[in-house]
Every structure is written in C-alpha cells, then in structure tokens.
C-alpha cells in the first residue's frame, strides 16, 4: 500500500490516520492540488505528538514561502505538491497535464534531486573509498539508497543547480521542517541528538544553495528562506 509506506518529503515515515482533513474551499490550481493530495496522502500524518496531517504541512510551506516574499505561481505550486509521491505517471500524466510542463519540470527536479539515480553518477552516494568513477567499484550503494549521509551528499552537489522555483520550494520545506524539529513537533521517537543531526544536515544543504546557486528572480525569496532556516537551526 503506497499510503502506508510513503515517507513524505521529510524522509520520515508517515503514519496512517483514520480521519480525513476538512478542506477549505479553494479555487483554480490550489483546489486541484488539494484534491490531488487528498487522493494520495489525505489519510497520512507526520509522526509528531499531534499526528499533523501531511496536507496541513504542505499548506504551511506555501504560507511560509509567501511570507518570505514569494509570488511565483510555479514555485508555490511545486511546494504545495511537495509530498505528492514521485512516479513517471504522476510527473507526466498528472502534474504536467494539470499544471503545465513548467511546473512539471520544476516538480520533477524538486523530487529527484535527493534520489539515487538509475545511472552511476559520481554524486549519488557518499562513499568511503578512493574508487572515484570506477564502474567496478565494490562500494557503490544499491539503487534506491536512502542513507541520510548520501541524501545530504546528493542535495549538496545537485540542489544549487536546479531551477529557481524548485530551489525556493525546497528551502520552503526546509524552513517548515526545521521549525517543526527544533520546536515541539519533531517525530516522537527522536532524541536531541537525532534532531540536531537532522537540523545540521538541512543547514549544510542550505549553505550549499546559498553559496553555489545561480542567480534567479527568486534569489531574494531563496535568501529570505535560507536566513529563516539558519536562524532556526542556530537557536536550537
């Protein structure tokens, strides 16, 4: 069952809940997003003490981005769709079709930037060897690797080079997740050490985006979100 194994954008396994959220009346693409998310993740919750519904977190990300000055519809839609499970079908037949190819491209980049590639990319995993690009390297992680260090490694090397809307959406999620973990909404099974490790990873990826990201019309928004993340992590 996809719903029961969906890990959410945070990479933290979501919990199934019996109740469905009550949606506010929305229009245009926002209403389409709500319907789509309700179908795929409407019964899932973040594993915090309140069991916050995943769609509520998506809404919070959009609100946070708007507060950072984001008015870009593509970036906001990509962020809103952040927890929609990635698949070729969802990309081409759902997101492209319902929201347009520009949103589709940025959503695709947003989703796959942290994933293990289907080819042997040098930045796929953080390896403790000197094999470099040797195709016969015995230390390669298997496809689908979700090791936290490897996910961070991919994000540090790839995230600065994805499009502005995808980068803004990524930092919008980081800002909200950092706030949750640093506050009273971290996963209930996490100790202080795990929270600190997670926050430090977010901050290192954020720093890579700030230092190496290409200039875009969304650069001010990206900088505002990065500052929010850094402030949250530093105060933990």
Backbone as CSV, one residue per row, in Angstrom:
resi,resn,N_x,N_y,N_z,CA_x,CA_y,CA_z,C_x,C_y,C_z
1,UNK,0.846,-1.193,0.000,0.000,0.000,0.000,0.876,1.235,0.000
2,UNK,0.732,2.072,-1.019,1.578,3.264,-1.134,1.402,4.182,0.057
3,UNK,0.167,4.350,0.511,-0.081,5.274,1.615,0.647,4.858,2.876
4,UNK,0.752,3.586,3.115,1.353,3.125,4.352,2.871,3.179,4.340
5,UNK,3.480,3.255,3.150,4.930,3.296,3.137,5.480,4.652,2.696
6,UNK,4.588,5.591,2.373,5.024,6.913,1.936,5.793,7.602,3.042
7,UNK,6.999,8.105,2.732,7.851,8.711,3.748,7.708,10.219,3.807
8,UNK,6.952,10.822,2.889,6.812,12.266,2.896,8.082,12.949,2.431
9,UNK,7.988,14.245,2.161,9.172,14.957,1.691,10.278,14.935,2.727
10,UNK,9.923,14.935,3.994,10.910,14.994,5.065,11.788,13.755,5.124
11,UNK,11.353,12.676,4.459,12.093,11.429,4.551,11.740,10.646,5.798
12,UNK,10.784,11.134,6.576,10.346,10.498,7.815,9.055,9.742,7.525
13,UNK,8.993,8.479,7.914,7.834,7.660,7.602,6.561,8.237,8.210
14,UNK,5.552,8.417,7.353,4.280,8.966,7.813,3.442,7.879,8.466
15,UNK,2.484,8.337,9.275,1.601,7.413,9.972,0.206,7.482,9.364
16,UNK,-0.444,6.321,9.144,-1.825,6.349,8.651,-2.768,6.801,9.758
17,UNK,-3.743,7.639,9.403,-4.745,8.084,10.368,-6.123,7.792,9.798
18,UNK,-7.082,7.684,10.679,-8.408,7.274,10.237,-9.270,8.425,9.748
19,UNK,-8.944,9.649,10.137,-9.771,10.786,9.749,-9.181,11.513,8.570
20,UNK,-10.044,12.118,7.746,-9.603,12.914,6.612,-9.726,14.383,6.967
21,UNK,-8.811,15.234,6.501,-8.864,16.640,6.839,-10.054,17.328,6.184
22,UNK,-10.555,18.387,6.809,-11.611,19.202,6.227,-10.947,20.315,5.421
23,UNK,-11.212,20.351,4.124,-10.545,21.304,3.264,-11.355,22.590,3.132
24,UNK,-10.663,23.706,3.130,-11.294,24.981,2.869,-11.602,25.051,1.380
25,UNK,-12.596,25.839,1.027,-12.928,25.985,-0.382,-11.834,26.787,-1.075
26,UNK,-11.260,26.239,-2.118,-10.197,26.923,-2.846,-10.554,26.977,-4.327
27,UNK,-9.797,27.744,-5.071,-10.085,27.909,-6.483,-8.862,27.547,-7.314
28,UNK,-9.095,27.371,-8.613,-8.057,27.164,-9.599,-7.087,26.051,-9.202
29,UNK,-5.776,26.302,-9.392,-4.789,25.251,-9.180,-4.712,24.810,-7.724
30,UNK,-4.963,25.728,-6.789,-4.908,25.364,-5.371,-5.937,24.284,-5.049
31,UNK,-7.120,24.424,-5.629,-8.159,23.414,-5.398,-7.769,22.088,-6.044
32,UNK,-7.146,22.157,-7.233,-6.682,20.943,-7.890,-5.639,20.229,-7.040
33,UNK,-4.736,21.021,-6.439,-3.694,20.434,-5.592,-4.320,19.733,-4.399
34,UNK,-5.283,20.385,-3.766,-5.931,19.799,-2.595,-6.597,18.462,-2.925
35,UNK,-7.270,18.425,-4.063,-7.939,17.191,-4.478,-6.912,16.087,-4.725
36,UNK,-5.823,16.464,-5.390,-4.767,15.509,-5.708,-4.094,14.970,-4.447
37,UNK,-3.753,15.876,-3.527,-3.105,15.450,-2.287,-4.044,14.615,-1.427
38,UNK,-5.324,14.983,-1.432,-6.307,14.219,-0.659,-6.355,12.765,-1.137
39,UNK,-6.256,12.589,-2.449,-6.297,11.247,-3.034,-5.075,10.418,-2.638
40,UNK,-3.902,11.064,-2.602,-2.664,10.323,-2.390,-2.197,10.270,-0.934
41,UNK,-2.366,11.354,-0.185,-1.811,11.386,1.181,-2.814,11.891,2.214
42,UNK,-4.089,11.956,1.844,-5.103,12.508,2.740,-5.249,11.777,4.059
43,UNK,-4.864,10.512,4.106,-5.004,9.743,5.332,-3.708,9.531,6.072
44,UNK,-2.675,10.332,5.757,-1.371,10.160,6.387,-1.034,11.335,7.300
45,UNK,-0.250,11.038,8.342,0.116,12.066,9.303,1.610,12.029,9.593
46,UNK,2.165,13.190,9.905,3.550,13.309,10.353,3.634,12.667,11.740
47,UNK,4.726,11.955,12.051,4.792,11.228,13.325,5.168,12.085,14.540
48,UNK,4.522,13.259,14.664,4.728,14.078,15.854,3.628,13.780,16.863
49,UNK,3.685,14.430,18.004,2.709,14.150,19.059,1.281,14.450,18.618
50,UNK,1.107,15.441,17.744,-0.227,15.832,17.279,-0.682,15.054,16.053
51,UNK,0.201,14.222,15.509,-0.096,13.493,14.276,-0.652,14.442,13.217
52,UNK,0.108,15.484,12.928,-0.294,16.508,11.975,-0.479,15.913,10.581
53,UNK,-1.636,16.175,9.980,-1.885,15.665,8.633,-0.876,16.262,7.659
54,UNK,-0.381,15.433,6.722,0.658,15.872,5.801,0.215,17.051,4.941
55,UNK,-1.071,17.122,4.614,-1.543,18.230,3.773,-1.467,19.541,4.531
56,UNK,-1.663,19.497,5.848,-1.535,20.705,6.658,-0.101,21.243,6.581
57,UNK,0.856,20.350,6.530,2.255,20.779,6.437,2.517,21.403,5.072
58,UNK,1.952,20.832,4.020,2.090,21.407,2.683,1.543,22.831,2.648
59,UNK,0.388,23.036,3.276,-0.197,24.383,3.326,0.709,25.344,4.085
60,UNK,1.313,24.852,5.159,2.218,25.677,5.955,3.434,26.096,5.136
61,UNK,3.930,25.199,4.294,5.078,25.523,3.444,4.722,26.660,2.491
62,UNK,3.555,26.572,1.867,3.118,27.628,0.946,2.992,28.957,1.684
63,UNK,2.415,28.933,2.867,2.258,30.150,3.671,3.624,30.748,4.023
64,UNK,4.569,29.896,4.397,5.916,30.344,4.754,6.616,30.984,3.556
65,UNK,6.439,30.407,2.380,7.048,30.968,1.178,6.455,32.329,0.838
66,UNK,5.149,32.453,0.987,4.511,33.751,0.731,5.014,34.808,1.709
67,UNK,5.193,34.412,2.955,5.721,35.343,3.966,7.157,35.757,3.651
68,UNK,7.880,34.896,2.916,9.258,35.212,2.512,9.290,36.062,1.241
69,UNK,8.101,36.392,0.726,8.023,37.267,-0.448,7.771,36.560,-1.759
70,UNK,7.469,35.267,-1.722,7.263,34.522,-2.958,5.872,34.762,-3.535
71,UNK,5.840,35.202,-4.793,4.589,35.391,-5.522,4.578,34.569,-6.810
72,UNK,5.586,33.733,-6.954,5.740,32.927,-8.163,4.833,31.702,-8.105
73,UNK,3.873,31.629,-9.021,2.898,30.534,-9.004,3.552,29.166,-9.185
74,UNK,4.586,29.119,-10.017,5.259,27.836,-10.251,5.911,27.329,-8.968
75,UNK,6.654,28.204,-8.299,7.335,27.819,-7.062,6.334,27.405,-5.993
76,UNK,5.247,28.144,-5.870,4.246,27.849,-4.846,3.533,26.524,-5.140
77,UNK,3.249,26.259,-6.409,2.587,25.006,-6.775,3.507,23.813,-6.541
78,UNK,4.789,23.970,-6.908,5.760,22.896,-6.676,5.852,22.584,-5.184
79,UNK,5.899,23.624,-4.360,5.969,23.423,-2.914,4.707,22.736,-2.389
80,UNK,3.560,23.171,-2.871,2.280,22.604,-2.463,2.235,21.112,-2.781
81,UNK,2.837,20.737,-3.918,2.855,19.341,-4.357,4.045,18.567,-3.788
82,UNK,4.724,19.145,-2.819,5.956,18.564,-2.308,5.837,17.142,-1.804
83,UNK,4.713,16.774,-1.217,4.550,15.427,-0.671,3.805,14.485,-1.606
84,UNK,3.488,14.952,-2.818,2.891,14.041,-3.791,3.935,13.002,-4.172
85,UNK,3.637,11.706,-4.030,4.628,10.674,-4.354,5.123,10.799,-5.788
86,UNK,6.435,10.635,-5.961,7.001,10.753,-7.305,6.880,9.445,-8.071
87,UNK,6.461,9.565,-9.315,6.477,8.456,-10.261,6.428,9.081,-11.638
88,UNK,6.833,8.324,-12.640,6.786,8.826,-14.007,5.355,9.174,-14.387
89,UNK,4.408,8.348,-13.928,2.986,8.617,-14.211,2.547,9.937,-13.581
90,UNK,2.878,10.139,-12.289,2.466,11.375,-11.629,3.108,12.599,-12.264
91,UNK,4.349,12.436,-12.729,5.033,13.554,-13.376,4.387,13.902,-14.723
92,UNK,4.339,12.937,-15.626,3.901,13.213,-16.993,2.382,13.273,-17.157
93,UNK,1.698,12.362,-16.503,0.251,12.240,-16.730,-0.594,13.040,-15.750
94,UNK,0.006,13.428,-14.627,-0.772,14.160,-13.622,-0.298,15.611,-13.510
95,UNK,0.952,15.818,-13.077,1.431,17.187,-12.844,1.544,17.968,-14.151
96,UNK,2.204,17.391,-15.162,2.306,18.070,-16.466,0.925,18.415,-17.014
97,UNK,0.035,17.454,-16.941,-1.289,17.622,-17.548,-2.142,18.651,-16.805
98,UNK,-2.101,18.616,-15.478,-2.967,19.502,-14.701,-2.387,20.894,-14.467
99,UNK,-1.055,20.993,-14.396,-0.451,22.269,-14.002,0.519,22.846,-15.032
100,UNK,0.759,22.131,-16.113,1.632,22.629,-17.161,3.043,22.081,-17.054
101,UNK,3.752,22.110,-18.179,5.074,21.491,-18.238,6.124,22.249,-17.428
102,UNK,5.966,23.560,-17.242,6.956,24.289,-16.428,6.877,23.822,-14.978
103,UNK,5.679,23.728,-14.445,5.513,23.200,-13.090,6.005,21.762,-13.045
104,UNK,5.682,20.989,-14.086,6.101,19.589,-14.128,7.602,19.427,-14.067
105,UNK,8.325,20.238,-14.844,9.788,20.144,-14.847,10.366,20.490,-13.488
106,UNK,9.881,21.595,-12.886,10.405,22.025,-11.593,10.045,21.032,-10.502
107,UNK,8.832,20.460,-10.566,8.428,19.463,-9.571,9.291,18.213,-9.704
108,UNK,9.531,17.794,-10.948,10.396,16.639,-11.194,11.778,16.862,-10.571
109,UNK,12.383,18.026,-10.830,13.715,18.315,-10.290,13.694,18.378,-8.764
110,UNK,12.651,18.978,-8.215,12.474,19.074,-6.767,12.415,17.684,-6.125
111,UNK,11.737,16.751,-6.778,11.553,15.424,-6.213,12.775,14.524,-6.378
112,UNK,13.439,14.589,-7.537,14.519,13.631,-7.795,15.880,14.119,-7.324
113,UNK,15.970,15.372,-6.902,17.282,15.926,-6.531,17.945,15.158,-5.391
114,UNK,17.166,14.511,-4.565,17.738,13.768,-3.433,17.756,12.256,-3.652
115,UNK,17.258,11.808,-4.815,17.132,10.375,-5.046,18.383,9.781,-5.671
116,UNK,18.590,8.492,-5.409,19.661,7.740,-6.049,19.312,7.603,-7.523
117,UNK,20.256,7.925,-8.413,19.995,7.863,-9.839,19.975,6.447,-10.374
118,UNK,19.390,6.302,-11.563,19.352,4.974,-12.179,20.640,4.688,-12.945
119,UNK,21.519,5.711,-13.024,22.831,5.532,-13.642,23.899,5.715,-12.564
120,UNK,25.149,5.473,-12.918,26.234,5.607,-11.949,26.759,7.035,-11.932
121,UNK,26.126,7.891,-11.163,26.576,9.263,-11.027,27.587,9.347,-9.893
122,UNK,28.586,10.203,-10.088,29.630,10.333,-9.074,29.094,10.894,-7.767
123,UNK,27.983,11.632,-7.834,27.452,12.268,-6.621,26.271,11.513,-6.026
124,UNK,26.056,10.267,-6.436,24.911,9.523,-5.926,25.025,9.208,-4.441
125,UNK,26.185,8.730,-4.016,26.357,8.345,-2.622,27.698,8.833,-2.089
126,UNK,27.740,9.022,-0.804,28.990,9.396,-0.146,29.710,8.097,0.196
127,UNK,30.794,7.836,-0.506,31.485,6.565,-0.352,32.815,6.728,0.368
128,UNK,33.141,5.768,1.208,34.406,5.803,1.955,35.460,5.002,1.216
129,UNK,35.727,5.433,-0.038,36.717,4.731,-0.840,37.354,5.713,-1.814
130,UNK,38.387,5.261,-2.514,39.089,6.098,-3.487,38.858,5.603,-4.912
131,UNK,37.753,4.912,-5.123,37.494,4.343,-6.447,37.048,5.410,-7.454
132,UNK,36.583,6.534,-6.943,36.094,7.634,-7.768,35.055,7.131,-8.768
133,UNK,35.294,7.287,-10.069,34.277,6.907,-11.055,34.482,5.510,-11.628
134,UNK,35.238,4.691,-10.951,35.494,3.336,-11.422,34.186,2.538,-11.436
135,UNK,33.709,2.104,-12.616,32.438,1.365,-12.683,32.480,0.031,-11.957
136,UNK,33.683,-0.442,-11.631,33.817,-1.716,-10.926,33.938,-1.539,-9.415
137,UNK,33.733,-0.297,-8.964,33.822,-0.014,-7.521,32.863,-0.923,-6.753
138,UNK,33.378,-1.601,-5.734,32.565,-2.532,-4.948,31.831,-1.838,-3.806
139,UNK,32.059,-0.516,-3.659,31.472,0.196,-2.529,30.194,0.951,-2.895
140,UNK,29.787,0.844,-4.167,28.589,1.570,-4.590,27.371,1.124,-3.781
141,UNK,26.579,2.087,-3.364,25.335,1.752,-2.686,24.316,1.293,-3.721
142,UNK,23.388,0.487,-3.295,22.389,-0.012,-4.230,21.440,1.108,-4.644
143,UNK,20.837,0.951,-5.816,19.858,1.930,-6.283,18.714,2.005,-5.277
144,UNK,18.281,3.213,-4.998,17.235,3.412,-4.008,17.785,3.701,-2.627
145,UNK,19.111,3.900,-2.509,19.737,4.192,-1.215,19.145,5.447,-0.583
146,UNK,18.716,5.328,0.680,18.166,6.461,1.413,19.012,6.792,2.645
147,UNK,20.265,6.333,2.641,21.170,6.666,3.728,21.226,8.184,3.899
148,UNK,21.064,8.673,5.131,20.978,10.116,5.372,22.205,10.871,4.859
149,UNK,23.384,10.298,5.046,24.602,10.956,4.572,24.617,11.044,3.049
150,UNK,24.106,10.023,2.390,24.089,10.004,0.926,23.052,10.985,0.377
151,UNK,21.896,11.063,1.034,20.875,12.029,0.618,21.432,13.444,0.740
152,UNK,22.102,13.722,1.848,22.719,15.038,2.024,23.762,15.298,0.938
153,UNK,24.560,14.281,0.645,25.607,14.395,-0.375,25.006,14.778,-1.725
154,UNK,23.907,14.126,-2.090,23.245,14.450,-3.363,22.715,15.871,-3.359
155,UNK,22.059,16.243,-2.264,21.470,17.577,-2.189,22.537,18.669,-2.257
156,UNK,23.638,18.474,-1.557,24.716,19.473,-1.566,25.266,19.655,-2.983
157,UNK,25.406,18.553,-3.722,26.000,18.613,-5.058,25.009,18.990,-6.151
158,UNK,23.719,18.729,-5.937,22.747,18.945,-7.015,21.809,20.125,-6.797
159,UNK,21.363,20.326,-5.553,20.331,21.328,-5.285,20.681,22.741,-5.748
160,UNK,21.950,23.181,-5.649,22.254,24.544,-6.107,21.985,24.768,-7.592
161,UNK,21.865,23.694,-8.373,21.794,23.827,-9.825,20.417,23.529,-10.415
162,UNK,19.445,23.226,-9.567,18.083,23.072,-10.079,17.473,24.462,-10.257
163,UNK,16.332,24.529,-10.919,15.714,25.812,-11.219,15.322,26.614,-9.991
164,UNK,15.153,27.916,-10.187,14.782,28.803,-9.083,13.511,28.384,-8.360
165,UNK,12.416,28.070,-9.070,11.191,27.641,-8.385,11.395,26.377,-7.543
166,UNK,12.148,25.415,-8.068,12.402,24.178,-7.317,13.258,24.455,-6.093
167,UNK,14.259,25.329,-6.242,15.115,25.684,-5.098,14.317,26.405,-4.017
168,UNK,13.466,27.340,-4.444,12.643,28.070,-3.475,11.708,27.117,-2.738
169,UNK,11.098,26.189,-3.479,10.207,25.208,-2.857,10.969,24.329,-1.874
170,UNK,12.175,23.925,-2.266,13.000,23.087,-1.394,13.295,23.786,-0.075
171,UNK,13.692,25.053,-0.151,14.002,25.793,1.079,12.737,26.132,1.865
172,UNK,11.612,26.249,1.173,10.342,26.429,1.887,10.047,25.227,2.769
173,UNK,10.276,24.042,2.226,10.100,22.817,3.014,11.124,22.730,4.137
174,UNK,12.368,23.064,3.834,13.404,23.039,4.873,13.024,23.964,6.030
175,UNK,12.517,25.148,5.700,12.167,26.132,6.733,11.095,25.590,7.669
176,UNK,10.089,24.956,7.093,8.995,24.411,7.906,9.450,23.190,8.695
177,UNK,10.194,22.295,8.052,10.663,21.096,8.746,11.640,21.453,9.867
178,UNK,12.494,22.447,9.626,13.427,22.891,10.673,12.662,23.430,11.877
179,UNK,11.631,24.208,11.603,10.807,24.768,12.678,10.142,23.661,13.487
180,UNK,9.637,22.659,12.807,8.949,21.561,13.473,9.916,20.757,14.342
181,UNK,11.073,20.419,13.776,12.036,19.591,14.509,12.662,20.359,15.669
182,UNK,12.926,21.635,15.467,13.531,22.445,16.529,12.516,22.806,17.616
183,UNK,11.240,22.757,17.273,10.197,23.094,18.232,9.605,21.870,18.898
184,UNK,8.291,21.847,18.989,7.622,20.753,19.708,6.938,19.759,18.771
185,UNK,7.351,19.764,17.499,6.685,18.887,16.535,7.651,17.956,15.814
186,UNK,8.719,17.581,16.475,9.638,16.588,15.900,8.994,15.204,16.017
187,UNK,9.474,14.231,15.248,8.980,12.853,15.433,9.125,12.437,16.897
188,UNK,8.128,11.788,17.433,8.097,11.484,18.862,9.228,10.564,19.309
189,UNK,9.778,9.772,18.385,10.829,8.826,18.765,12.230,9.423,18.664
190,UNK,12.349,10.678,18.249,13.660,11.300,18.102,14.169,11.876,19.410
191,UNK,15.452,11.635,19.678,16.124,12.253,20.818,16.802,13.542,20.341
192,UNK,17.368,14.298,21.286,18.000,15.572,20.950,19.120,15.410,19.919
193,UNK,19.863,14.325,20.019,20.974,14.086,19.078,20.465,13.927,17.654
194,UNK,19.377,13.193,17.487,18.809,12.988,16.156,18.251,14.290,15.587
195,UNK,17.637,15.080,16.441,17.124,16.376,15.997,18.264,17.267,15.517
196,UNK,19.346,17.300,16.297,20.491,18.137,15.941,21.122,17.679,14.623
197,UNK,21.260,16.396,14.425,21.832,15.869,13.181,20.976,16.260,11.979
198,UNK,19.673,16.146,12.131,18.752,16.485,11.041,18.849,17.971,10.709
199,UNK,18.831,18.812,11.723,18.921,20.261,11.514,20.247,20.661,10.889
200,UNK,21.320,20.035,11.327,22.634,20.333,10.753,22.689,19.962,9.274
201,UNK,22.052,18.864,8.916,22.025,18.469,7.506,21.271,19.505,6.678
202,UNK,20.135,19.943,7.176,19.369,20.973,6.474,20.207,22.233,6.284
203,UNK,20.934,22.604,7.325,21.727,23.830,7.256,22.881,23.700,6.261
204,UNK,23.506,22.549,6.189,24.615,22.364,5.247,24.128,22.415,3.795
205,UNK,22.972,21.821,3.523,22.427,21.891,2.175,22.025,23.323,1.844
206,UNK,21.430,23.991,2.815,21.045,25.391,2.629,22.265,26.248,2.310
207,UNK,23.357,26.020,3.012,24.591,26.778,2.775,25.112,26.542,1.358
208,UNK,25.024,25.300,0.884,25.480,24.976,-0.476,24.642,25.724,-1.511
209,UNK,23.337,25.810,-1.272,22.452,26.532,-2.194,22.771,28.021,-2.178
210,UNK,23.012,28.577,-0.987,23.359,29.994,-0.886,24.678,30.308,-1.598
211,UNK,25.644,29.438,-1.437,26.983,29.697,-1.969,27.102,29.414,-3.465
212,UNK,26.405,28.387,-3.941,26.621,27.935,-5.315,25.425,28.081,-6.240
213,UNK,24.280,28.481,-5.696,23.084,28.602,-6.518,23.175,29.732,-7.523
214,UNK,22.644,29.486,-8.722,22.647,30.513,-9.759,21.642,31.607,-9.424
215,UNK,21.938,32.823,-9.870,21.021,33.935,-9.648,19.720,33.713,-10.412
216,UNK,18.626,34.114,-9.799,17.303,33.966,-10.387,16.414,35.075,-9.832
217,UNK,15.289,35.303,-10.457,14.370,36.314,-9.944,13.881,35.942,-8.550
218,UNK,14.007,34.653,-8.209,13.585,34.191,-6.882,14.715,34.205,-5.860
219,UNK,15.869,34.734,-6.230,17.012,34.784,-5.307,16.679,35.479,-3.984
220,UNK,15.943,36.611,-3.997,15.590,37.240,-2.709,14.743,36.335,-1.819
221,UNK,13.819,35.595,-2.428,12.978,34.658,-1.671,13.840,33.535,-1.106
222,UNK,14.713,33.004,-1.943,15.610,31.925,-1.514,16.486,32.387,-0.353
223,UNK,16.992,33.606,-0.440,17.836,34.142,0.630,17.040,34.329,1.916
224,UNK,15.816,34.832,1.805,14.965,35.008,2.991,14.674,33.674,3.672
225,UNK,14.382,32.662,2.883,14.108,31.338,3.444,15.369,30.744,4.069
226,UNK,16.513,30.942,3.412,17.784,30.439,3.957,18.083,31.097,5.299
227,UNK,17.847,32.385,5.393,18.076,33.091,6.657,17.161,32.561,7.757
228,UNK,15.930,32.246,7.393,14.971,31.695,8.368,15.449,30.331,8.872
229,UNK,15.914,29.495,7.942,16.436,28.179,8.312,17.642,28.303,9.243
230,UNK,18.570,29.158,8.860,19.787,29.333,9.667,19.462,29.859,11.069
231,UNK,18.512,30.750,11.142,18.120,31.285,12.450,17.504,30.198,13.331
232,UNK,16.652,29.369,12.721,16.003,28.280,13.458,17.029,27.284,13.978
233,UNK,17.962,26.874,13.087,18.969,25.883,13.462,19.917,26.439,14.520
234,UNK,20.324,27.691,14.355,21.273,28.301,15.296,20.687,28.471,16.691
235,UNK,19.377,28.615,16.764,18.743,28.824,18.060,18.344,27.522,18.750
236,UNK,18.591,26.392,18.079,18.216,25.102,18.672,19.165,24.739,19.818
